[in-house]
Amino acid sequence: MRTLHTVAELRAELRAARAEGRTIGLVPTMGAFHAGHVSLMERARAETDVVVVSLFVNPTQFGAGEDLAAYPRDEARDAEIAAAAGVDVLFAPPAEEVYPHGFQTTVAVGELAQPLEGAHRPGHFDGVATVVVKLLNMVGPDVAFFGQKDAQQALVVRRVVRDLDIPARIEVCPTVREPDGLAMSSRNAYLAPAERERAVALRRALDAAEQAVAAGERDAAAVATAARAAMEPYGVEPEYLALVAADTLAPVDRIEQEVLVALAARVGPARLIDNTILQTNGRP
């Protein structure tokens, strides 16, 4: 595996592979690798000929007072994990390589970026969309791999790629979880042991929503109430818990199609997100 830090190096490294018709896969990350990241790398390894993993803590997607300075960083450890997963290129540019002096062009997304995370983190998805477009242009992958844990981000990226005619396929891969159900996240490292026990409240809320639908409940408000109630024993209050159409993020009153249950909550110093898709499998 080669670790590269400039766009010129990256493009030179990939030039021969592209000329030979080899497929290129990209896994965009902010580092602090865990099993969820590794699953994306392994998926890319299985489906493409050359695997590029970007490692860049993107400052433009952090708002004022968020954890940019504290976000975990360990390039040497991440490089070892990536190499073990069969990655060919680790692209770890400094901020000035991605946003050179005088940078002033951004990508703004419309309705998909407004609810849920967008409502609580103004400007977040403009930062995400901008850096993803830049990474896609830098790497020129055939396929880029994202995780379902960031469901809204995946929808936003797919819309950006479609709307801007970027020739890359976006693959969204299943959320990887701890044995107790907590979604893998780099921010889990912020949790003290007692906070880690409380953090499972997010998964319990999603379990409760799934169980309510499986039992025949179709009223979205009732399902949301059941999900919130499941968090109460853990002393965790959701920042938001919403049932929305899985493809548009529009609010729903009844579970009659694929519905995304999305939630965010603070546990100690960590802001965690998770989601699940509710399906009725044709049952009224």
Backbone as a ProteinNet text record, in pm:
[ID]
protein_1_A
[PRIMARY]
MRTLHTVAELRAELRAARAEGRTIGLVPTMGAFHAGHVSLMERARAETDVVVVSLFVNPTQFGAGEDLAAYPRDEARDAEIAAAAGVDVLFAPPAEEVYPHGFQTTVAVGELAQPLEGAHRPGHFDGVATVVVKLLNMVGPDVAFFGQKDAQQALVVRRVVRDLDIPARIEVCPTVREPDGLAMSSRNAYLAPAERERAVALRRALDAAEQAVAAGERDAAAVATAARAAMEPYGVEPEYLALVAADTLAPVDRIEQEVLVALAARVGPARLIDNTILQTNGRP
[TERTIARY]
84.9	0	87.7	46	116.9	32.5	98.3	32.1	74.8	-24.6	2.5	-64.8	-5.4	-54.6	-92.5	-66.6	-102.7	-187.9	-265.6	-350.1	-263.4	-151.5	-63.1	-9.9	32.3	80.6	-30.1	-147.7	-261.2	-294.1	-304.2	-341	-232.8	-107	1.8	-3.4	-36.2	-43.7	-155.1	-265.6	-381.8	-383	-294.3	-298	-283.5	-187	-162.5	-280.1	-333.8	-447.3	-566.2	-589.3	-701.6	-677.2	-554.5	-522	-537.8	-514.9	-528.2	-672.8	-764.2	-903.9	-940.1	-853.9	-882.9	-981.9	-1073.4	-1173.5	-1116.2	-1161.6	-1110.4	-1224.3	-1201.6	-1298.6	-1247.5	-1337.4	-1301.5	-1383.4	-1315.9	-1382.4	-1345.1	-1435.2	-1403.7	-1420.5	-1321.3	-1329.4	-1267.1	-1294.2	-1224.4	-1129.3	-1095.1	-997.2	-1056	-967.3	-1006.2	-1078.8	-1012.9	-1077.6	-1127	-1242.6	-1299.9	-1355.6	-1424.7	-1472	-1568.7	-1642.5	-1730.3	-1652.9	-1545.3	-1460.5	-1401.2	-1353.8	-1291.2	-1390.1	-1516.6	-1616.3	-1630.8	-1620.9	-1627.5	-1504.3	-1388	-1264.6	-1272.2	-1322.8	-1332.2	-1433.6	-1541.5	-1640.1	-1575.3	-1499.5	-1430.3	-1328.2	-1257	-1156.9	-1222.1	-1343.4	-1412.6	-1469.9	-1502.8	-1576.7	-1495	-1377.3	-1297.2	-1152.8	-1078.7	-940.3	-839.6	-865.2	-773.9	-855.9	-814.1	-888.7	-813.4	-882.8	-829.9	-914.3	-849.4	-916.5	-865.9	-958.9	-917.8	-931	-834.6	-831.9	-817	-928.6	-926.9	-1035.6	-996.8	-1093.5	-1134.5	-1252.2	-1295.9	-1347.6	-1274.3	-1316.1	-1446.4	-1482.4	-1600.2	-1731.8	-1728.8	-1854.1	-1874.3	-1782.9	-1797	-1846.9	-1945.8	-1997	-1925.4	-1959.1	-1901.6	-1934.8	-1834.9	-1856	-1858.3	-1841.5	-1837.2	-1695.4	-1674.6	-1554.9	-1441.3	-1422	-1315	-1179	-1146.3	-1014.7	-996.5	-1105.7	-1096.6	-1112.4	-1151	-1179.8	-1056.6	-1073.5	-955.7	-876.5	-744.4	-654.5	-535.6	-507.1	-390.4	-359.1	-287.6	-264	-184.7	-86.7	-4.9	-89.7	-176.4	-264.6	-359.5	-417.5	-510.9	-442.2	-317.4	-244.6	-224.5	-196.7	-180.4	-310.6	-421.6	-552.1	-587.6	-564.5	-596.3	-512.4	-384.2	-296.4	-342.7	-381.7	-428.1	-557	-637.2	-763.5	-744.9	-620.8	-594	-607.3	-602.2	-610.7	-483.5	-498	-382.6	-323.1	-411	-365.3	-439.9	-365.5	-423.3	-391.1	-494.7	-477.8	-507.8	-404.8	-417.6	-365.4	-445.4	-397.6	-409.7	-320.5	-340	-452.3	-502.3	-615.4	-584.6	-462	-428.3	-423.2	-412.6	-417.2	-561.2	-653.6	-794.5	-856.7	-819.3	-872.6	-756	-699.8	-584.9	-622.6	-523.4	-544.9	-634.4	-737	-829.6	-947.7	-957.2	-1069.3	-1201.4	-1298.2	-1425.6	-1545.2	-1530.3	-1638.7	-1695.6	-1826.7	-1888.4	-2006.6	-2047.4	-2163.1	-2275.2	-2389.9	-2505.4	-2615.6	-2671.3	-2776.4	-2908.7	-3017.4	-3148.2	-3220.4	-3341	-3433	-3378.4	-3303.8	-3253.3	-3161.4	-3099.3	-3003.7	-3067.2	-3198.3	-3260.3	-3306.2	-3370	-3421	-3312.5	-3350.8	-3266.9	-3131.3	-3022.6	-2890.6	-2878.5	-2938.7	-2929	-2991.2	-3100.8	-3167.4	-3086.8	-3010.9	-2935.4	-2789.3	-2743	-2603.7	-2602.6	-2640.4	-2648.5	-2515.6	-2524.9	-2406.7	-2331.9	-2371	-2298.8	-2294.4	-2409.7	-2412.4	-2351.4	-2344.7	-2267.2	-2120.5	-2071.2	-1933.1	-1912.2	-2007.6	-1998.9	-2001.7	-2099.3	-2113.3	-1990.5	-1936.5	-1819.3	-1699.1	-1671.7	-1553	-1571.5	-1694.2	-1715.7	-1696.1	-1748.7	-1726.9	-1578	-1506.2	-1361.6	-1290.2	-1326.1	-1261.7	-1294.8	-1419.8	-1456.2	-1379.1	-1358	-1280.7	-1131.8	-1081.8	-940	-909.4	-997	-971.7	-1028	-1145.8	-1211.9	-1250.6	-1316.1	-1346.7	-1462.8	-1466.3	-1583.6	-1694.9	-1656.4	-1751.6	-1698.7	-1788	-1753	-1843.7	-1788.2	-1858.2	-1882.7	-2009.5	-2050.8	-2128.5	-2141.3	-2211.5	-2354.5	-2443.7	-2584	-2604.7	-2509.4	-2526	-2551.4	-2484.5	-2505	-2604.2	-2728.9	-2828.4	-2856.5	-2869.7	-2898.3	-2779.9	-2660.3	-2541.5	-2540.4	-2574.1	-2575.5	-2676.1	-2794.3	-2893.7	-2843	-2780.5	-2727.6	-2620.2	-2530.5	-2423.2	-2480.6	-2577.2	-2637.6	-2703.8	-2769.6	-2833	-2727.9	-2620.7	-2514.3	-2455.2	-2426.5	-2366.6	-2461.4	-2590.4	-2688.5	-2703	-2720.5	-2748.8	-2630.1	-2507.7	-2388.4	-2325	-2392.2	-2344.4	-2203.5	-2177.7	-2047.1	-2049	-1954.7	-1960	-1905.3	-1972.1	-1934.4	-2060.8	-2053.7	-2165.5	-2148	-2255.4	-2250.4	-2310.4	-2230.6	-2276	-2290.8	-2407.6	-2433	-2433.3	-2345.7	-2321.4	-2381.9	-2419.9	-2489.8	-2408.8	-2481.6	-2419.9	-2356.8	-2236.1	-2168.7	-2186.4	-2221.5	-2257.9	-2171.4	-2163.2	-2103	-2195.9	-2147.4	-2233.1	-2364.3	-2365.2	-2488.6	-2575.2	-2534.3	-2616.8	-2574.1	-2484.4	-2440.7	-2369.6	-2410.5	-2347.2	-2201.5	-2113.6	-1972.6	-1958.6	-1880.5	-1856.5	-1724.5	-1651.2	-1527.1	-1553.7	-1672.1	-1704.4	-1735.5	-1751.2	-1769.5	-1648.3	-1534.2	-1412.8	-1423.9	-1516.6	-1534.8	-1603.2	-1666.1	-1754.1	-1677.9	-1703.8	-1656.9	-1738.8	-1690.6	-1762.8	-1911.6	-1946.3	-2087.5	-2166.4	-2104.8	-2170.8	-2188.4	-2088.5	-2097.3	-2218	-2246.1	-2362.4	-2492.3	-2496.7	-2616.9	-2636.3	-2528	-2535.4	-2617.9	-2634.4	-2713.5	-2860.5	-2898	-3035	-3076.5	-2983.4	-3020.1	-3065.5	-2990.9	-3029.5	-3160.5	-3179.4	-3303.3	-3424.4	-3407.5	-3516.5	-3552	-3451.2	-3476.5	-3539.6	-3493.4	-3554.5	-3703.7	-3735.6	-3875.2	-3960.6	-3906.7	-3980	-4004.7	-3902.2	-3917.2	-4019.5	-4015	-4107.5	-4251.5	-4270.6	-4406.1	-4464.5	-4384.2	-4432.7	-4458.1	-4368.2	-4386.8	-4515.6	-4554	-4677.2	-4802.2	-4784.3	-4899.1	-4924.6	-4844.6	-4865.1	-4824	-4909.3	-4879.3	-4882.9	-4924.3	-4928.3	-4788	-4735	-4597	-4576.6	-4673.5	-4659.6	-4652.6	-4731.7	-4729.6	-4596.6	-4543.2	-4413.1	-4304.1	-4309	-4211.2	-4221.9	-4343.8	-4363.5	-4301	-4319.4	-4259.4	-4106.8	-4052	-3906.9	-3851.4	-3917.2	-3872.4	-3881.3	-3986.7	-4004.5	-3891.6	-3840.5	-3733.5	-3601.8	-3587.7	-3466.2	-3469.9	-3589	-3603.2	-3526.2	-3526.5	-3452.2	-3302.3	-3250.7	-3108.2	-3076.4	-3179.8	-3158.3	-3105.8	-3143.5	-3097.5	-3217.3	-3206.4	-3311.7	-3268.8	-3348.5	-3306.6	-3304.8	-3205.8	-3202.6	-3309.7	-3323.4	-3439.2	-3462	-3587.2	-3626.3	-3741.1	-3716.6	-3811.8	-3837.5	-3961.9	-3999.9	-4027.8	-3949	-3955.6	-3948.2	-3993	-3981.5	-3834	-3801.4	-3661.1	-3591.1	-3667.4	-3604.1	-3604.6	-3698.2	-3708.8	-3689.4	-3697.6	-3690.4	-3811.2	-3918.8	-4042.5	-4109.6	-4166.9	-4235.7	-4349.8	-4376.6	-4487	-4579.4	-4706	-4804	-4829	-4811.8	-4836.8	-4723.3	-4704.7	-4600.6	-4662.7	-4651.8	-4712	-4610.6	-4487.2	-4379.7	-4252.1	-4136.2	-4011.6	-3996.1	-3986.1	-3975.6	-3844.2	-3774.4	-3649.2	-3678.7	-3634.5	-3634.5	-3494	-3481.1	-3350.6	-3349.9	-3239.4	-3231.7	-3089.3	-3079.9	-2952.2	-2969.5	-2863.3	-2869.4	-2728.9	-2722.2	-2594.9	-2584.6	-2473	-2442	-2305.2	-2303	-2177.9	-2127.8	-1999.7	-1945.4	-1972.6	-2033.7	-2048.7	-2188.5	-2192.9	-2320.5	-2327.3	-2424.1	-2434.1	-2557.2	-2548.8	-2662.9	-2680.6	-2803.1	-2831.2	-2962.4	-2994.8	-3119.1	-3151.3	-3274.2	-3315.4	-3425.1	-3447.1	-3553.6	-3667.9	-3787.2	-3906.5	-3974.7	-4013	-4083	-4201.6	-4313.2	-4431.5	-4440.2	-4354.6	-4355.8	-4494.8	-4564.9	-4695.4	-4810.5	-4782.3	-4891.5	-4955	-5088.4	-5156.4	-5144.5
-120	0	123.9	222	349.4	456.4	539.2	653	778.6	850.7	969.4	1089.4	1208.8	1329.1	1441.9	1425.4	1531.6	1475.7	1563.2	1522.6	1479.7	1549.1	1513.6	1371.7	1336.1	1199.8	1098	1129.9	1038.6	1011.2	1116.5	1099.5	1024.5	1051	978.4	830.2	800.2	661.4	585.4	653.2	586.2	588.1	663	681.4	547.6	467.3	342	246.3	237.8	149.1	188.6	317.5	364.7	333.2	352.6	324.9	176.4	91.5	-53.5	-100.5	-8.2	-44	-108.5	-92.2	-149.8	-59.4	-119.8	-41.7	11	129.5	196.8	216.2	177.4	197.1	298.1	381.2	483.5	462.9	466.4	468.2	599.8	699.1	826.7	814.2	857.7	848	971.5	985.5	1084.5	1015	889.1	819.5	763	735.3	666.9	537.7	453.1	337.3	237	179.8	72.8	-32.3	-132	-242.7	-197.7	-89.7	-37.9	10.2	84.8	128	7.2	-89.8	-207.2	-281	-286.3	-353.6	-284.1	-151.4	-77.6	-105.9	-111	-141.9	-282.1	-377	-514.3	-525	-449.8	-448.2	-390.6	-283.4	-224.1	-320.9	-392.3	-489.6	-601	-641.4	-749.8	-706.4	-577.1	-532.6	-451.3	-405.4	-322.7	-371	-327	-372.9	-293.8	-164.8	-77.6	-6.2	-18.1	40.2	161.4	275.1	399.1	434.5	460	509.3	650.3	744.8	880.5	897.9	965.5	992.6	1143.9	1209	1355.3	1401.5	1462.2	1520	1654.5	1655.6	1768.3	1884.4	1994.7	2103.1	2169.7	2165.5	2240.5	2174.7	2051	1988.2	1993.8	2061.3	2083	2224.8	2238.4	2369.7	2428.8	2551.8	2617.9	2538.7	2516.5	2444.5	2293.9	2240.3	2095.6	2043.9	1914.3	1848	1835.6	1936.3	1929.4	1909.4	1990	1980.9	1848.3	1797.4	1675.9	1548.2	1558.7	1438.7	1348.5	1218.1	1130.1	1120.2	1128.1	1121.7	1032.8	934.3	847.8	785.7	861.7	817.3	686.8	671.6	549.7	425.8	434.8	321.2	295.3	401.4	385.3	321.2	358.6	301.5	151.4	108.6	-34.3	-110.3	-53.1	-118	-124.4	-15.6	-12.1	-113.4	-121.1	-216.2	-359.3	-388.8	-523.3	-558.3	-456.5	-479	-487.7	-475.3	-489.1	-362.1	-247.7	-119	-95.6	-39	-11.7	125.9	226	363.8	426.1	481	564.1	708.4	785.4	925.6	1011.8	1073.2	1149.4	1291.6	1374.2	1509.9	1602.6	1701.3	1807.6	1900.1	1980	2067.9	2163.1	2212.5	2309.6	2246.6	2115	2047.7	2039.6	2019.2	2009.5	2147.6	2239.5	2375.7	2474.9	2489.7	2579.1	2724.7	2804.9	2947.5	3009.1	3078.9	3143.4	3057.4	2936	2848	2915.2	2914.1	2981.5	2919.7	2796.9	2731.7	2618.3	2617.8	2511.6	2451.6	2333.8	2265.6	2273.9	2325.1	2337	2241.6	2166.9	2070	2125.6	2091.4	2147.2	2072.4	2024.4	1975.4	1858.3	1768.4	1652.6	1691.7	1807.6	1850.3	1931.8	1954.3	2045.2	1980	1862.3	1806.2	1731.9	1672.5	1581.6	1645.2	1588.5	1644.7	1787.6	1814.9	1949	2054	2019.5	2115.4	2142	2043.5	2057.1	2096.1	2082.8	2116.8	2202.4	2329.7	2414.9	2417.8	2400.9	2403.5	2271.7	2175.6	2047.7	1981.3	1971.9	1897	1974.2	2105.1	2178.2	2136.8	2123.4	2078.9	1936.7	1848.7	1709.6	1702.5	1768.9	1762.3	1817.3	1926	1986.5	1893.6	1836.3	1751	1621.8	1568.3	1445.9	1471.3	1581.9	1614.8	1629.5	1694.7	1711.1	1575.4	1487.6	1356.7	1273.8	1280	1207.9	1261.2	1390.8	1449	1416.2	1410.4	1378.4	1233.4	1142.3	999.1	948.3	997.7	946.7	800.9	760.6	618.4	573	443.8	383.2	366.1	334.2	310.5	376.7	439.1	491.3	426.1	394.2	314.3	397.8	398	472.2	378.6	417.8	335.7	381.7	286.5	315.2	390	383.2	455.6	603.9	657.8	797.4	800.5	763.8	744.6	872.9	984.1	1109.2	1149.8	1131.5	1161.6	1080	952.5	868.1	918.8	960.2	1016.1	1144.3	1228.8	1355	1327.6	1235.6	1205.4	1149.7	1060.5	1007.1	1117.3	1211.8	1321.3	1410.5	1440.2	1523.6	1457.2	1328.3	1255.9	1254.7	1234.5	1234.8	1372.9	1473.7	1608.3	1669	1635	1694.1	1602	1492.2	1400.6	1350.3	1314.1	1258.7	1109.6	1059.6	919.4	821.2	815.8	719.1	655.6	526.1	457.7	465.4	493.6	503.6	376.8	304.8	184.5	215.9	185.4	207.4	71.2	55.8	-74	-77.6	-195.3	-207	-152.3	-102.6	-55	-173.4	-153.3	-254.8	-216.8	-316.3	-288.7	-367.2	-311.9	-383.2	-499.1	-596.9	-709.4	-668	-554.4	-510.5	-422.9	-403.2	-329.7	-187.8	-130.7	6.8	15.8	113.5	131.7	173	111.8	150.4	296.4	370.9	511.9	553.8	638.6	690.8	768.2	828.1	907	819.7	689.2	601.6	606.4	646.2	655.1	761.6	855.2	959.7	906.8	789.5	744.5	678.9	725.4	656.4	528.7	431.9	304.2	319	406	422.6	483.7	575.3	636.6	534.2	447.7	343.6	252.5	222.3	139.4	211.4	343.1	419.6	437.6	435.1	463.4	360.3	242.1	139.4	180.4	289.4	340.6	367.2	408.9	437.1	310.2	202.9	77.5	24.4	43.1	-4.6	69.9	197.8	274.5	218.6	186.1	130.7	-7.6	-86.8	-218.3	-203.5	-106.8	-86.5	-46	37.6	77.9	-43	-124.3	-242.7	-339.3	-356.8	-449	-398.9	-268.6	-212.9	-238.2	-216.5	-239.3	-388.2	-472.4	-616.8	-664.5	-593.2	-629.2	-572.1	-495	-444.8	-295.6	-224.4	-80.4	-10.3	78.3	151.8	302.7	347.9	491.5	539.2	634.9	678.5	740.2	816.3	879.7	775.4	668.2	562.2	487.6	465.6	399.4	486.8	617.2	709.1	711.4	706.7	704.8	580.8	466.9	343	351.1	411	423	514.8	626.7	718.3	653.5	578.3	512.8	413.8	350.2	252.4	318.1	449.3	520.2	568.8	581.3	642.1	570	435.8	369.5	398.9	444.8	473.3	619.9	699.7	840.4	917	873.6	938.4	1001.7	1130	1204.6	1229.5	1189.4	1211.7	1360	1398.2	1532.9	1542.5	1436.2	1418.1	1268.8	1233.1	1096.5	1112.2	1078.1	1109.2	987.9	975.5	875.1	948.2	914.2	986.1	886.5	930.1	846.5	817.6	691.9	652.9	713.9	756.6	810.3	962.4	1027.4	1173.3	1244.2	1171	1225.5	1311.4	1300.7	1371.9	1302.4	1378.9	1316.9	1227.3	1122.2	1031.6	1020	996.2	973.9	825.7	746.1	602.9	524.8	402.7	315.4	236.8	290.1	225.4	206.9	241.2	230.1	208.6	208.2	203.3	333.1	322	438.7	432.2	542.6	555.5	608.9	537.6	591.6	643.9	774.2	836.2	905.8	890.2	959	999.7	1102	1150.7	1179.3	1157.6	1183.8	1208.9	1289.8	1312.3	1218.7	1151.6	1066.8	1110.9	1174.1	1232	1332.5	1323.6	1419.9	1384.3	1269.5	1220.3	1247.1	1293.2	1303.6	1186.8	1098.2	974.6	976.5	910	896.3	749.7	714.7	578.7	580	468.8	461.5	317.1	296.6	167.9	192.5	96	103.4	13	70.1	-6.4	-51.5	-178.1	-232.5	-315.2	-303	-379.3	-511.1	-528	-649.4	-678.2	-568.3	-581.8	-605.1	-616.6	-639.7	-507.7	-497.6	-373.4	-345.5
0	0	0	-77	-79.7	-10.7	69.4	132.3	58.3	5.4	-75.5	-12.4	-37.8	28.8	-65.8	-195.3	-289.6	-402.7	-463.3	-575.5	-693.6	-715.6	-826.6	-810.4	-688.6	-662.7	-686	-638.1	-649.7	-795.1	-874.3	-1015	-1091.3	-1057.7	-1123.3	-1088.5	-963.1	-918.5	-989.9	-1016.9	-1075.8	-1228	-1287.3	-1433	-1506.9	-1466.5	-1537.1	-1521	-1399.2	-1375.1	-1462.4	-1473.1	-1554.1	-1702.1	-1746.8	-1886.8	-1920	-1820.8	-1840.1	-1828.2	-1798.3	-1785.5	-1653.2	-1554.4	-1423.1	-1349	-1276.1	-1204.3	-1073	-1035.5	-916.2	-817.7	-694.2	-587.4	-486.9	-435.8	-337.1	-210.5	-97.2	32.8	100.2	101	166.4	318	396.2	541.6	606.4	736.9	818.1	915.8	888.7	970.7	1098.1	1195.8	1320.5	1286.2	1208.3	1148.3	1253	1222.5	1302.6	1207	1262.1	1178.9	1069.9	1093.6	989.8	868.5	893.6	781.6	709	787.2	726.3	637.1	677.4	594.2	459.3	457.6	331.4	245.5	310.2	237	176.1	253.6	204	90.6	100.5	-8.9	-135.2	-119.1	-233.7	-291.2	-204.2	-248.6	-331.1	-290	-359.3	-493.4	-507.1	-625.5	-724.9	-686.3	-777.4	-779.8	-879.6	-897.3	-813.5	-799.2	-723.3	-616.8	-491.3	-380.4	-325.4	-327.4	-270.7	-148.9	-37.1	82.3	109.6	117.6	154.3	304.7	362.9	506.5	521.9	552.4	560.5	654.5	765.9	858.6	800.3	741.1	659.3	745.1	752.8	842.5	802.5	673.8	630.4	668.8	718.4	760.5	911.3	981.2	1125.1	1148.1	1234.4	1268.1	1388	1420.6	1537.2	1662.9	1747.4	1871.5	1856.6	1735.9	1718.2	1744.1	1722.6	1774.1	1673.3	1587.1	1487.9	1554.2	1654.2	1717.9	1791.1	1848.5	1929.8	1847.8	1721.6	1644	1640.3	1668	1681.1	1550.9	1565.3	1450.1	1484.5	1400	1417	1281.8	1198.2	1061	1056.4	1145.7	1142.8	1171	1272.1	1303.7	1188.3	1132.1	1021.2	900.7	877	763.5	782	902.4	929	903.2	949.1	930	782.4	710.6	567.9	490.4	522.1	453	477.8	602.4	634.7	562.5	529.3	458.1	307	259.6	117.3	36.4	103.2	33.8	-46.9	-165	-250.6	-225.8	-205.3	-187.5	-71.2	23.8	129.2	93.9	65.9	27.3	149.2	205.4	330	309.4	241.7	210.8	330.3	340.5	440.1	396.1	488.7	457.6	343.4	337.6	233	94	86.2	-43.3	-93.9	-2.8	-40.9	-57.4	30.2	25.4	16.3	-103	-118.3	-93.4	-74	-46.8	-153.9	-109.5	-201.3	-240.9	-187	-220.9	-185	-278.2	-250.6	-321.4	-372.5	-443.9	-358.3	-340.3	-261.2	-336.9	-293.3	-349	-246.3	-286.5	-196.8	-244.3	-152.5	-183.3	-132.5	-200.8	-167.4	-57.8	-86.7	15.1	97.1	34.7	108.8	223.3	213.1	315	426.6	419.7	516.4	646.4	644.1	770.2	847	960.5	1037.5	1069.1	1019	1047.2	996.4	881.5	825.3	914.7	981.8	1069.9	1195.6	1241.2	1365.3	1342	1218.3	1187.2	1060.3	1070.1	950.8	874.8	744.2	659.7	650.6	733.2	736.5	600	534.7	409.6	292.7	301.5	200.8	210.6	333.9	352.5	305.3	335.6	290.8	138.5	77.5	-67.7	-137.9	-85	-148.1	-142.8	-26.7	-16.4	-94.1	-98.7	-175.4	-323.9	-373.9	-515	-543.6	-454.4	-475.8	-475.8	-382.7	-377.4	-501.1	-545.9	-667.3	-788	-793.5	-903.4	-891.2	-770.2	-749.9	-786.9	-742.8	-760.9	-893.2	-932	-1052	-1040.3	-929.8	-911.6	-998.7	-1023.1	-1086	-982.9	-858.7	-751.1	-624.4	-547.5	-415.5	-312.7	-196.8	-96.4	29.7	73.6	192.1	283.9	411.2	508.4	531	558.1	582.9	714.2	808.3	933.7	907.2	806.9	768	652	681.6	575.7	498	569.6	500	412.9	464.1	384.2	255.9	264.9	145.5	42.5	89.1	-3.1	-67.6	12.5	-39.8	-145	-116.4	-211	-340.8	-330.7	-452.1	-534.6	-467.6	-540.5	-607.1	-538.1	-594.7	-718.5	-707.3	-820.1	-939.4	-912.6	-1021.1	-1082.4	-996.7	-1046.8	-1120.9	-1079.5	-1140.9	-1244.3	-1279.1	-1384.3	-1357.1	-1234.6	-1198.3	-1228	-1307.9	-1353.9	-1250.2	-1134.9	-1032	-976.9	-948.2	-884.4	-733.5	-662.9	-517.8	-458.6	-381.4	-312.6	-163.6	-109.1	33.3	102.2	200.2	263.3	403.6	450.7	579.5	696.7	796.2	919.6	993.2	1042.7	1124	1270.3	1353.2	1491.7	1590.4	1711.2	1822.8	1862.1	1940.2	1978.9	2046.3	2118	2184.2	2095.7	1970.8	1875.5	1848.1	1928.2	1903.9	1769.6	1688.5	1557.9	1575.5	1497.6	1499.5	1457.5	1532.9	1502.4	1563.8	1493	1549.4	1677.6	1688.8	1808.3	1930	1911	2026.6	2119.5	2064.3	2145.5	2253.6	2238.2	2339.2	2465.4	2458.1	2564.4	2679.2	2801.3	2920.6	2937.5	3018.4	3031.2	3064.6	3158.7	3195.1	3080	3006.1	2890.8	2779.4	2766.2	2662.8	2688.2	2814.6	2847.3	2811.9	2831.1	2800.9	2650.6	2575.9	2432.7	2356.6	2413.4	2346.7	2336	2402.5	2394.2	2250	2166.5	2027.1	1955.9	1975.8	1911.3	1969.4	2099.7	2161	2105.3	2076.1	2014.8	1877.8	1799.5	1666.6	1676.5	1774	1795.8	1826.9	1913.8	1953.3	1833.4	1746.1	1626.2	1535.7	1515.7	1430.8	1489.7	1621.6	1686.8	1678.1	1690	1680	1541.8	1439.4	1302	1278.5	1328.8	1313.1	1380.9	1489.2	1560.7	1495.7	1387.7	1314	1326	1404.7	1417.9	1289	1240.7	1118	1138.4	1253.9	1282.1	1318.5	1242.7	1262.8	1400.2	1448.5	1579.8	1689.6	1677.9	1777.9	1776.1	1657.9	1646.9	1709.2	1681.9	1740.3	1892.4	1944.1	2088.8	2150.9	2086.3	2136	2134.9	2030.6	2020.5	2129.3	2151.5	2256.9	2395	2417.5	2547	2574.2	2470.1	2487.2	2529.1	2506.1	2543.2	2688.2	2742.6	2875.3	2985.7	2990.3	3098.6	3098.5	2986.2	2974.9	3004	3026.7	3053.4	2933.8	2814.7	2691.7	2622.6	2593.7	2524.7	2380.6	2282.2	2143.6	2107.8	2032.2	1974.6	1867.3	1791.5	1704.6	1688.4	1666.4	1632.5	1534.1	1409	1302.3	1215.6	1171.4	1071.8	941.1	839.6	711.9	597.1	480.3	361.2	334	307.7	296.6	176.2	74.6	-45.2	-52.5	18.3	9.3	142.7	252.9	389.1	424.3	345.2	378.6	496.7	591.3	705.6	659.8	735.7	704.1	824.9	797.7	903.6	927.4	819.6	831.3	765.9	813.1	758.5	644.2	523.2	406.8	294.5	321.1	224.1	304.8	239.2	315.4	393.5	524.4	611.3	687.8	687.3	761.6	900.7	1002.9	1138.1	1163.8	1179.1	1200.4	1335	1407.3	1535.2	1564.3	1648.2	1699.1	1846.6	1924	2067.2	2118.7	2222.1	2290.9	2410	2418	2532.8	2583	2699.5	2745.8	2644.5	2605.4	2508.8	2362.9	2339.1	2201.7	2148.7	2025.2	1953.9	1857.2	1879.8	1804.5	1715.3	1601.1	1511.5	1475.2	1437	1393.9	1316.1	1253	1175.7	1141.9	1100.8	1046.2	944.4	857.3	758	802.7	812	845.6	716.1	713.4	597.5	644.3	575.1	611.6	536.1	433.7	351.1	295.2	261.9	197.2	290.4	421.3	517.7	556	555.1	590.4	740.7
[MASK]
++++++++++++++++++++++++++++++++++++++++++++++++++++++++++++++++++++++++++++++++++++++++++++++++++++++++++++++++++++++++++++++++++++++++++++++++++++++++++++++++++++++++++++++++++++++++++++++++++++++++++++++++++++++++++++++++++++++++++++++++++++++++++++++++++++++++++++++++++++++++++++

